[in-house]
Amino acid sequence: MPLYKSISPNSQTTVKIWKITESFEDLYQPLDLKSNSKERVMGMKSELHQRGFLSVRHLLRTFGYTDQDLYYDTYGKPHLKDGKHISITHSFTFSGVIISDHEVGIDIEMQREKIGRIAPKFVDYEFQYLNKKSNCFVRRLTVIWGIKESLYKLFATPGMLFREHFLVIPFMIDDTETVAWIDYKNKKYRYNASFLEFEGFTCAYVIA
């Protein structure tokens, strides 16, 4: 069972990361999926997405939950029936779940050079402390994207824009944590943000 990493940022929060090495069949067989989950996974055109979806259900099992305990609201945000907060992510060969007593968001991204080309779409204030010539530029951009994606998942409000409404306080890669803000409709919200790197991927998560 490839539970890759387990982290406890505080006593009420746990992050678990799965390395997806199994075949679709090996992942699918042991699970008790709801009928709509079966329809959803069978309707996916990419086996990579299917395996990501199923590996998240295996991560749920490591927390003591099943697919039956998970549901989604009208904005597509996941919830657990017992009221705990959950966020979910998968990217290529890794998936992640964070569960907490607090509101949370999580994202895993592969570190890729092309993020530099799309940076103006999600970065504004952060350009003040980023050095495009630094060998950490792609890694830091990936952290910023992951934190903003995590904020978006946590807040789950249509109309929010990464570039305009989310702000990541300056950090260095070695810091592994920073502070992030949402500035939306004349209100400001502060969040603790953490990040880690492994095998060319970045995982970021935020906790309210």
Order of alpha helices (4+ residues) and beta strands (2+ residues): beta-beta-alpha-alpha-alpha-beta-beta-beta-beta-beta-alpha-alpha-alpha-beta-beta-beta-beta
